[in-house]
C-alpha cells in the first residue's frame, strides 16, 4: 500500500488550514474549509483501499471477490453530506455579511473584540 | 423496553422534521405546544433510563444487529450508562426551560426557531447516548450545524453573522480533527464501536505514533467544542451574539459535551492501551484545564458586555470541568459531573436574566445599564441567587462538585489545584456580582478604567416583546434549582457510583459486547471534609468581597490602573474577532498538545 494518499491527505489539511488563516475573502475561506474536508475523504478512502479490489457491489461478481472496504465509503458519503450543509451555511452567512459590510474581508467585520 | 431508548433522541428530531414541513401553516401556539410536549415526553423517557441504569448498561442495537457474545459488532448501538443518561436528562431539562422562556419569542418564522432548537437538543441527546464513534461524529456535526444557524438567527444584525461564522469555522476544523482521529482508529482496529476499538487496541498493545496521533486529534477536536485555551475564542463571540435562550444550551450543556466526549473516548478506548501513561496525559490535560480556568477568570473581569462576561465565566468553569477529567479518578469525574449540573442551572438563569434586560431595557452593556435594572426585581434576585450558586457556598450550588474535585486533587497530591479552582471561581463570580450590583442596584462608580471599550457590536440583537412574567418565572426557577442541586448529598453519592462505572473500560466492554451485567459499584457515601468547607468559604467570601470592591476600581491610583491595563492589553488584543487568527491558534494548540503527547507517550 502506497504512502502517497496519506501524504496527500496531510498536505490537503495543512494547505487548507493555511488558506483559512491567511484568507481575505469569506467565500475563499469557505472553499478552504472544503479543501480541509477533502483531506478527510482521501484519508478515509485510503484506509479502506485494497490492492486489486473492486467496488463492493456483489450483484454480478462472486462474493469471494476481493473488494475495497465499503464502510469507509459510506463514512465518506456521510462526511460529504455534512460538508454540503456546512458550506451552504457558511456561504449564506458570507452573503449576509456582504449585505451588511459591503465587503467579504473577514478583517472588515471584526466588531467582536476583547 | 430497550426500543424506547432511541426515542429519547429521535422524538425531538422527528418533530423537528415535521415542524419544518408543516410549521408554516400552524398557529404559533400550536407549534410551541408541540415542541414543549415532545421535549417533556423525551425528558420523561430519559428519566426512566436514568432510573434503569443503576448497575447496568442499557443497550439498543439499531436494526436488530445485536452481536452474539464475543462476535464482531457490525451494528450501531446506543450504550447508555448513568452518566450518559443523566446528561441526556439535563440537556432536555434545559431545552424545556429555554423553549418555555422563548414562548412568543421571535415572532416571524417562529417555527424555524423551534425546528433548530429541537434538532440541536435531539443531536446533543444522541451524542451522549451513542456507543459508536462515527455515530458520535454525526451527532457532533448535527448539533454543530444547528448551533451555527441558531447563533445567526438574527441575520438582520451584523454581529451575529460574525459570531456564527467564527463559531462555524472553528468547530468545523475541530470536527475534521475528530474525523481524522476516527479514521486512524478504524484503520488500526477495523471497528467503530467504542467498546470493540478499546478491546482491540488493548489486545494489540502497541502505543505507537498512530495511536498517539489518534488520541491527540480526538482530544483536541473535542476540546475545540469544550472551548479550552487556545481553542476558546469562538465561544465568547458566539455567546455574545446568540439569542439568550440559545446561550443557555450553549453554556449549560454544549460546551460540557466536548469535555464529556474526551472523557468517554479516553475511558472506553484509550484507557487500556495508554493506561501506563496516565501521568503524562494527566499533566497535559491538567495544564490545559488550569490555563483555561485562569484565563477565563481574568478575561471575565474586564468585560462590560454582560453576555460576553458570562461567556468568559463559562470558559473559566469549563477549565475546572476539564481539571476533573484530567485527574483520571472516578471521584474527580463525579465532581465534574455534579459541577456541570449546578453550573448549567445557574449559568442558564444568568443568561435568561440577561435576556430579560435586553427585552425590558433594550441594552446589555453594564455601564450603560447602571441602576436601570432596579425595577426588575425577579431578574435581579435570580442574578444574585445564581451568582451565589456559582460562588460555591458551603452545602449549596456548585459546592458538592467543587468539594469532590478539591478532595480528589488533594488525594492525588495536587495540593495547588484547589487554589486554581478557587481563583477561577472567585474571578468569574466576582465579575458577575460586580455587574449585578451595578445594573440591578445601581451601586458603584459610573466608569471603570479596566473594562473594555464600549463594544462596537450592535447592543441588542433584537430580543423581542415577550411575556415577561413567564420569562422571569423560568429564570428564577433555574436559579433556585442551581442552588438546590448542591444541597443533595445523596446525589453526590450516586454520582460517585456512576463515575466508578464510567471509568471501568473492561466492564463497559463486557457489557456491550458480551451482554454481561455490570458488577455493582462500591456503594459510596459522601462526606464533607474540613478542607472543602474551608475552600468553599474562601470562594464565597472572596467572590462577593472582590465583586463589590471592583465596583470602585476607578478609585485606584492612576499608576496602578494604567499598569494593569497595559499588562492586560496583549490578552485583550489576542481576542481579535478575526477567524484567521482563531484557526491559527487552533492549529498551534493542536500541534503543542499533540507534540507533548508524542514526546511523553513512548
Boltz contact constraints between the chains, C-beta under 6 A:
constraints:
  - contact:
      token1: [A, 17]
      token2: [B, 587]
      max_distance: 6.0
  - contact:
      token1: [A, 20]
      token2: [B, 583]
      max_distance: 6.0
  - contact:
      token1: [A, 21]
      token2: [B, 580]
      max_distance: 6.0
  - contact:
      token1: [A, 21]
      token2: [B, 583]
      max_distance: 6.0
  - contact:
      token1: [A, 21]
      token2: [B, 584]
      max_distance: 6.0
  - contact:
      token1: [A, 33]
      token2: [B, 172]
      max_distance: 6.0
  - contact:
      token1: [A, 36]
      token2: [B, 176]
      max_distance: 6.0
  - contact:
      token1: [A, 40]
      token2: [B, 176]
      max_distance: 6.0
  - contact:
      token1: [A, 40]
      token2: [B, 179]
      max_distance: 6.0
  - contact:
      token1: [A, 43]
      token2: [B, 183]
      max_distance: 6.0
  - contact:
      token1: [A, 44]
      token2: [B, 183]
      max_distance: 6.0
  - contact:
      token1: [A, 47]
      token2: [B, 183]
      max_distance: 6.0
  - contact:
      token1: [A, 47]
      token2: [B, 187]
      max_distance: 6.0
  - contact:
      token1: [A, 82]
      token2: [B, 141]
      max_distance: 6.0
  - contact:
      token1: [A, 85]
      token2: [B, 145]
      max_distance: 6.0
  - contact:
      token1: [A, 86]
      token2: [B, 172]
      max_distance: 6.0
  - contact:
      token1: [A, 89]
      token2: [B, 148]
      max_distance: 6.0
  - contact:
      token1: [A, 90]
      token2: [B, 168]
      max_distance: 6.0
  - contact:
      token1: [A, 93]
      token2: [B, 152]
      max_distance: 6.0
  - contact:
      token1: [A, 93]
      token2: [B, 161]
      max_distance: 6.0
  - contact:
      token1: [A, 93]
      token2: [B, 164]
      max_distance: 6.0
  - contact:
      token1: [A, 93]
      token2: [B, 165]
      max_distance: 6.0
  - contact:
      token1: [A, 96]
      token2: [B, 155]
      max_distance: 6.0
  - contact:
      token1: [A, 96]
      token2: [B, 161]
      max_distance: 6.0
  - contact:
      token1: [A, 97]
      token2: [B, 161]
      max_distance: 6.0
  - contact:
      token1: [A, 100]
      token2: [B, 158]
      max_distance: 6.0
  - contact:
      token1: [A, 106]
      token2: [B, 578]
      max_distance: 6.0
  - contact:
      token1: [A, 106]
      token2: [B, 579]
      max_distance: 6.0
  - contact:
      token1: [A, 109]
      token2: [B, 162]
      max_distance: 6.0
  - contact:
      token1: [A, 110]
      token2: [B, 577]
      max_distance: 6.0
  - contact:
      token1: [A, 110]
      token2: [B, 578]
      max_distance: 6.0
  - contact:
      token1: [A, 111]
      token2: [B, 159]
      max_distance: 6.0
  - contact:
      token1: [A, 111]
      token2: [B, 162]
      max_distance: 6.0
  - contact:
      token1: [A, 111]
      token2: [B, 456]
      max_distance: 6.0
  - contact:
      token1: [A, 111]
      token2: [B, 457]
      max_distance: 6.0
  - contact:
      token1: [A, 112]
      token2: [B, 162]
      max_distance: 6.0
  - contact:
      token1: [A, 112]
      token2: [B, 237]
      max_distance: 6.0
  - contact:
      token1: [A, 112]
      token2: [B, 457]
      max_distance: 6.0
  - contact:
      token1: [A, 112]
      token2: [B, 577]
      max_distance: 6.0
  - contact:
      token1: [A, 113]
      token2: [B, 577]
      max_distance: 6.0
  - contact:
      token1: [A, 114]
      token2: [B, 452]
      max_distance: 6.0
  - contact:
      token1: [A, 114]
      token2: [B, 572]
      max_distance: 6.0
  - contact:
      token1: [A, 114]
      token2: [B, 575]
      max_distance: 6.0
